[in-house]
Amino acid sequence: MAEKSDKRELIIDAAAPFFARYGIKKTTVDEIAQAAGMGKGTIYLHFKSKEELFEALVRRHANRFLEKASKVLHEDIPVEEMLRKFILLRIGNFEETAREYNVSVESVEELRREAEGMIRDVLEQEGELLASILKLGVGRDEMIVDDIPVVVLAMQAAVKALDMPWVIRGRTLDYKKKADILVGLFINGLKKK
């Protein structure tokens, strides 16, 4: 079973740069197979389609983020710092992935749209983690939040808004600065006075 898992990981690794450069539609299974050093049929033994392969890549990155982000909840730090770390991880995950695979401006919009449709459950888990942090802040009497689900949606939208424009325009803004901007915005609105 480990061999099958290793082959899947090898295929995912081989496919990532092609998806990043050309998008899903323009990437061919032949290119992926050649880069992985195996036949096209072997790719199809592990993945039914390019879309399924792309979803496996997206889930791998998303799960790594969720694993790191969930650890923030168990740290003995103020909630404001938890939010800062969470946002830093979230923004950093997107930007590091884009840089690691040298995502082209042409493919980033297609990849983002496809990825979001595939991992709605991951976005829900991300929202649950944010909600847990906010509940902890309320429980510790560090903040006032009347409607946690609405605040979570606003936070997720704000983080997403800072991801895309910078990558599309080929510019970056220091992760810490982005996190500080968002945390300052939210904490000043939620902090107990």
HELIX and SHEET records of a PDB file:
HELIX    1   1 ALA A    2  LYS A   26  1                                  25    
HELIX    2   2 VAL A   29  ALA A   36  1                                   8    
HELIX    3   3 LYS A   40  HIS A   46  1                                   7    
HELIX    4   4 LYS A   50  VAL A   72  1                                  23    
HELIX    5   5 VAL A   79  GLU A  100  1                                  22    
HELIX    6   6 VAL A  105  MET A  118  1                                  14    
HELIX    7   7 ARG A  120  GLY A  139  1                                  20    
HELIX    8   8 ILE A  148  ILE A  168  1                                  21    
HELIX    9   9 TYR A  175  LEU A  190  1                                  16    
END                                                                             
